Each structure stands twice: as C-alpha cells, then as structure tokens.
Amino acid sequence: MWNLEDIGLQPLGQIRHTSAVLSLTMPEANVLISGSYDKVTRCYDLRAPESPCFSAKSHQKPVLCLQATDNFIISGSDDKTIAIWDRRANREYKKIPVS
C-alpha cells in the first residue's frame, strides 16, 4: 500500500495473505478490506497497517468480491456463498447460499 500524495512513494504497510488478493474495497478513508485466494477476508486500518483489525475465514473457496458498510462486510466466494460479517461485533452475521 502506498500513499500517492507522498512524493517519495513510501509504502504504508503490507496486505498479508498467503495467496493472491482478488478483491479490495475501501469503505472509509482509512479502512481497506481485502479478499484473497486463501479464502480469507481482512480489514486494515491504514493509520496502523501492521496488523489487520479484522480477519475472517468464512469461505471454503477464494473470496471473489467485497462490499462494506459502516456495520457490515459482505463477501462473495467461489464456494457459491455470500458471507455477511458484523464489523462491530467481529463475528459472522449470516451466510447465504447462492444457486
């Protein structure tokens, strides 16, 4: 991650996944959420990007798409499910099968 306003383009931190990152969303100025081939969704506070503020393995196959609101992180996966996570409670709210 880089701050494009920084002339020297110094890295802000690293996105930590064990496989390729397939999806990203930035619901707020200092929040970045990533989904990966490793089946994990992670949320980073860009003011302290050293470790994720949220990490969840809610899928059996890669995370292909993400969306977020103030309260929820929604992920879609190749396992044909949509997972909805409550950001404040830091737990899965609901999993929806997709046919």
MDAnalysis code that builds the backbone (N, CA, C; Angstrom):
import MDAnalysis as mda
import numpy as np

u = mda.Universe.empty(297, n_residues=99, atom_resindex=np.repeat(np.arange(99), 3), trajectory=True)
u.add_TopologyAttr("name", ["N", "CA", "C"] * 99)
u.add_TopologyAttr("resid", np.arange(1, 100))
u.add_TopologyAttr("resname", ["MET", "TRP", "ASN", "LEU", "GLU", "ASP", "ILE", "GLY", "LEU", "GLN", "PRO", "LEU", "GLY", "GLN", "ILE", "ARG", "HIS", "THR", "SER", "ALA", "VAL", "LEU", "SER", "LEU", "THR", "MET", "PRO", "GLU", "ALA", "ASN", "VAL", "LEU", "ILE", "SER", "GLY", "SER", "TYR", "ASP", "LYS", "VAL", "THR", "ARG", "CYS", "TYR", "ASP", "LEU", "ARG", "ALA", "PRO", "GLU", "SER", "PRO", "CYS", "PHE", "SER", "ALA", "LYS", "SER", "HIS", "GLN", "LYS", "PRO", "VAL", "LEU", "CYS", "LEU", "GLN", "ALA", "THR", "ASP", "ASN", "PHE", "ILE", "ILE", "SER", "GLY", "SER", "ASP", "ASP", "LYS", "THR", "ILE", "ALA", "ILE", "TRP", "ASP", "ARG", "ARG", "ALA", "ASN", "ARG", "GLU", "TYR", "LYS", "LYS", "ILE", "PRO", "VAL", "SER"])
u.atoms.positions = np.array([
    [0.840, -1.161, 0.000],
    [0.000, 0.000, 0.000],
    [0.887, 1.227, 0.000],
    [0.556, 2.181, -0.845],
    [1.319, 3.410, -0.927],
    [0.407, 4.618, -0.805],
    [0.947, 5.674, -0.237],
    [0.262, 6.957, -0.199],
    [0.683, 7.714, -1.457],
    [-0.233, 7.881, -2.404],
    [0.102, 8.518, -3.677],
    [0.363, 10.003, -3.540],
    [-0.017, 10.605, -2.420],
    [0.268, 12.016, -2.194],
    [1.702, 12.227, -1.707],
    [2.354, 11.157, -1.266],
    [3.732, 11.222, -0.791],
    [4.653, 11.196, -2.006],
    [5.436, 12.234, -2.192],
    [6.302, 12.344, -3.367],
    [7.270, 11.165, -3.459],
    [7.767, 10.682, -2.330],
    [8.717, 9.582, -2.339],
    [8.070, 8.210, -2.476],
    [6.755, 8.150, -2.448],
    [6.011, 6.892, -2.541],
    [6.524, 5.830, -1.562],
    [6.588, 6.216, -0.314],
    [6.982, 5.275, 0.727],
    [5.813, 4.348, 1.047],
    [6.064, 3.041, 1.184],
    [4.966, 2.115, 1.494],
    [4.345, 2.412, 2.853],
    [3.020, 2.261, 2.931],
    [2.293, 2.425, 4.194],
    [2.301, 1.136, 5.007],
    [2.377, 0.016, 4.339],
    [2.322, -1.277, 5.005],
    [2.085, -2.366, 3.980],
    [1.815, -3.571, 4.449],
    [1.605, -4.698, 3.554],
    [0.257, -5.338, 3.811],
    [-0.344, -5.821, 2.736],
    [-1.531, -6.647, 2.853],
    [-1.025, -8.067, 3.041],
    [-1.446, -8.717, 4.103],
    [-0.903, -10.036, 4.442],
    [-1.899, -11.152, 4.135],
    [-1.645, -11.828, 3.035],
    [-2.402, -13.019, 2.648],
    [-1.386, -14.059, 2.193],
    [-1.767, -15.318, 2.194],
    [-0.862, -16.378, 1.749],
    [-1.029, -16.678, 0.261],
    [-2.011, -16.047, -0.374],
    [-2.259, -16.224, -1.813],
    [-2.626, -14.883, -2.422],
    [-2.911, -14.892, -3.709],
    [-3.219, -13.666, -4.442],
    [-4.453, -12.962, -3.890],
    [-4.372, -11.634, -3.819],
    [-5.515, -10.814, -3.446],
    [-6.386, -10.655, -4.684],
    [-7.665, -11.012, -4.564],
    [-8.588, -10.983, -5.694],
    [-9.579, -9.831, -5.628],
    [-9.772, -9.247, -4.446],
    [-10.743, -8.165, -4.319],
    [-10.330, -7.197, -3.216],
    [-10.653, -5.924, -3.451],
    [-10.374, -4.864, -2.485],
    [-11.554, -3.911, -2.449],
    [-11.803, -3.338, -1.292],
    [-12.758, -2.250, -1.172],
    [-12.262, -1.307, -0.085],
    [-12.605, -0.034, -0.236],
    [-12.174, 0.986, 0.712],
    [-13.404, 1.782, 1.148],
    [-14.141, 1.281, 2.154],
    [-15.394, 1.918, 2.536],
    [-15.247, 3.252, 3.262],
    [-14.067, 3.493, 3.799],
    [-13.783, 4.741, 4.514],
    [-12.374, 5.179, 4.151],
    [-12.046, 6.413, 4.441],
    [-10.742, 6.969, 4.066],
    [-9.567, 6.177, 4.620],
    [-9.679, 5.628, 5.810],
    [-8.556, 4.924, 6.445],
    [-8.782, 3.438, 6.613],
    [-9.741, 2.868, 5.871],
    [-10.054, 1.446, 6.007],
    [-9.935, 0.760, 4.644],
    [-9.165, -0.316, 4.596],
    [-9.017, -1.118, 3.390],
    [-9.386, -2.554, 3.733],
    [-10.231, -3.167, 2.900],
    [-10.643, -4.550, 3.111],
    [-10.198, -5.364, 1.908],
    [-9.592, -6.514, 2.159],
    [-9.087, -7.371, 1.086],
    [-9.676, -8.770, 1.191],
    [-9.861, -9.379, 0.021],
    [-10.304, -10.768, -0.056],
    [-9.334, -11.520, -0.950],
    [-9.068, -12.777, -0.632],
    [-7.976, -13.465, -1.301],
    [-8.319, -14.882, -1.727],
    [-7.425, -15.417, -2.562],
    [-7.496, -16.808, -2.979],
    [-7.324, -17.744, -1.791],
    [-6.725, -17.248, -0.700],
    [-6.535, -18.068, 0.504],
    [-7.812, -18.213, 1.348],
    [-8.952, -17.688, 0.832],
    [-10.277, -17.809, 1.455],
    [-10.475, -16.876, 2.635],
    [-9.584, -15.920, 2.823],
    [-9.611, -15.035, 3.984],
    [-9.984, -13.612, 3.568],
    [-10.800, -12.967, 4.415],
    [-11.129, -11.549, 4.287],
    [-10.438, -10.820, 5.431],
    [-9.752, -9.715, 5.110],
    [-9.050, -8.944, 6.148],
    [-9.388, -7.478, 6.016],
    [-9.432, -6.824, 7.154],
    [-9.709, -5.390, 7.215],
    [-8.509, -4.706, 7.865],
    [-8.037, -3.631, 7.245],
    [-6.869, -2.904, 7.745],
    [-7.236, -1.464, 8.062],
    [-6.741, -0.965, 9.182],
    [-6.799, 0.456, 9.496],
    [-5.495, 1.041, 8.947],
    [-5.583, 1.892, 7.933],
    [-4.384, 2.393, 7.268],
    [-3.541, 3.313, 8.147],
    [-4.073, 3.746, 9.268],
    [-3.271, 4.544, 10.200],
    [-2.341, 3.653, 11.000],
    [-2.631, 2.352, 11.072],
    [-1.802, 1.366, 11.780],
    [-1.876, 0.057, 11.005],
    [-1.294, 0.002, 9.787],
    [-1.490, -1.141, 8.899],
    [-0.658, -2.382, 9.211],
    [0.102, -2.386, 10.297],
    [0.991, -3.505, 10.587],
    [0.239, -4.820, 10.759],
    [-0.951, -4.759, 11.339],
    [-1.729, -5.987, 11.503],
    [-3.199, -5.685, 11.216],
    [-3.917, -6.666, 10.681],
    [-5.319, -6.422, 10.350],
    [-6.167, -6.194, 11.599],
    [-7.170, -5.323, 11.475],
    [-8.090, -5.099, 12.592],
    [-9.209, -6.131, 12.573],
    [-9.268, -6.916, 11.487],
    [-10.301, -7.930, 11.325],
    [-9.771, -8.970, 10.358],
    [-9.975, -10.231, 10.671],
    [-9.572, -11.305, 9.776],
    [-10.571, -12.445, 9.937],
    [-11.101, -12.932, 8.808],
    [-12.112, -13.988, 8.885],
    [-11.941, -14.969, 7.737],
    [-12.031, -16.237, 8.067],
    [-12.041, -17.283, 7.046],
    [-13.443, -17.888, 7.048],
    [-14.319, -17.273, 6.265],
    [-15.721, -17.696, 6.276],
    [-16.110, -18.474, 5.027],
    [-15.163, -18.708, 4.142],
    [-15.473, -19.394, 2.891],
    [-14.599, -20.636, 2.712],
    [-15.101, -21.567, 1.894],
    [-14.370, -22.793, 1.573],
    [-13.551, -22.654, 0.291],
    [-13.817, -21.593, -0.467],
    [-13.085, -21.314, -1.706],
    [-12.727, -19.833, -1.739],
    [-11.968, -19.369, -2.754],
    [-11.499, -17.989, -2.794],
    [-12.597, -16.930, -2.678],
    [-12.228, -15.814, -2.048],
    [-13.102, -14.641, -1.937],
    [-12.961, -13.845, -3.230],
    [-14.067, -13.687, -3.947],
    [-14.030, -13.055, -5.262],
    [-14.479, -11.599, -5.264],
    [-15.361, -11.225, -4.328],
    [-15.851, -9.846, -4.322],
    [-16.165, -9.409, -2.899],
    [-16.110, -8.090, -2.692],
    [-16.336, -7.500, -1.378],
    [-17.157, -6.224, -1.505],
    [-17.902, -5.935, -0.455],
    [-18.579, -4.659, -0.288],
    [-18.648, -4.423, 1.210],
    [-18.690, -3.177, 1.618],
    [-18.734, -2.879, 3.051],
    [-19.590, -1.654, 3.314],
    [-20.197, -1.656, 4.495],
    [-20.928, -0.504, 5.007],
    [-20.302, -0.166, 6.357],
    [-20.882, 0.780, 7.057],
    [-20.377, 1.102, 8.395],
    [-20.465, -0.092, 9.333],
    [-21.490, -0.926, 9.142],
    [-21.736, -2.024, 10.071],
    [-21.353, -3.403, 9.565],
    [-21.299, -3.589, 8.248],
    [-21.128, -4.937, 7.707],
    [-20.054, -5.021, 6.628],
    [-19.433, -6.207, 6.540],
    [-18.561, -6.575, 5.429],
    [-19.257, -7.741, 4.734],
    [-19.452, -7.612, 3.434],
    [-20.142, -8.633, 2.654],
    [-19.141, -9.203, 1.658],
    [-18.979, -10.523, 1.678],
    [-18.030, -11.166, 0.767],
    [-18.738, -12.241, -0.043],
    [-18.346, -12.344, -1.307],
    [-18.859, -13.392, -2.180],
    [-17.716, -14.305, -2.564],
    [-18.006, -15.594, -2.661],
    [-16.943, -16.571, -2.871],
    [-17.265, -17.536, -4.000],
    [-16.222, -18.174, -4.468],
    [-16.341, -19.236, -5.465],
    [-17.036, -20.471, -4.887],
    [-17.223, -20.514, -3.570],
    [-17.950, -21.631, -2.957],
    [-19.472, -21.450, -3.047],
    [-19.893, -20.424, -3.775],
    [-21.317, -20.119, -4.002],
    [-22.039, -19.721, -2.721],
    [-21.351, -18.938, -1.873],
    [-21.978, -18.363, -0.688],
    [-21.637, -16.882, -0.598],
    [-22.510, -16.166, 0.087],
    [-22.271, -14.772, 0.459],
    [-22.211, -14.754, 1.975],
    [-21.143, -14.214, 2.525],
    [-20.996, -14.103, 3.979],
    [-21.164, -12.648, 4.380],
    [-21.923, -12.425, 5.428],
    [-22.129, -11.079, 5.959],
    [-21.552, -11.054, 7.363],
    [-20.571, -10.173, 7.575],
    [-19.901, -10.052, 8.869],
    [-20.307, -8.750, 9.538],
    [-20.579, -8.836, 10.819],
    [-20.858, -7.661, 11.627],
    [-19.510, -7.068, 12.039],
    [-19.192, -5.885, 11.533],
    [-17.886, -5.266, 11.803],
    [-17.704, -4.922, 13.274],
    [-18.757, -4.511, 13.918],
    [-18.627, -4.071, 15.314],
    [-18.543, -5.242, 16.282],
    [-19.307, -6.300, 16.018],
    [-19.283, -7.485, 16.895],
    [-18.145, -8.431, 16.514],
    [-17.538, -8.216, 15.342],
    [-16.438, -9.036, 14.845],
    [-16.836, -10.515, 14.763],
    [-18.018, -10.757, 14.173],
    [-18.490, -12.132, 14.009],
    [-19.374, -12.231, 12.767],
    [-19.525, -13.455, 12.292],
    [-20.368, -13.677, 11.132],
    [-21.827, -13.464, 11.509],
    [-22.510, -12.654, 10.740],
    [-23.916, -12.362, 10.977],
    [-24.809, -13.365, 10.250],
    [-24.456, -13.658, 8.985],
    [-25.280, -14.558, 8.193],
    [-24.482, -15.071, 7.010],
    [-24.787, -16.298, 6.587],
    [-24.218, -16.853, 5.372],
    [-25.377, -17.258, 4.467],
    [-25.312, -16.824, 3.220],
    [-26.400, -17.057, 2.268],
    [-25.892, -17.925, 1.124],
    [-26.501, -19.092, 0.895],
    [-26.108, -19.905, -0.262],
    [-26.659, -19.274, -1.537],
    [-25.877, -19.363, -2.594],
    [-26.282, -18.834, -3.901],
    [-26.349, -19.998, -4.876],
    [-27.459, -20.127, -5.572],
    [-27.571, -21.256, -6.516],
    [-27.360, -20.811, -7.944],
])
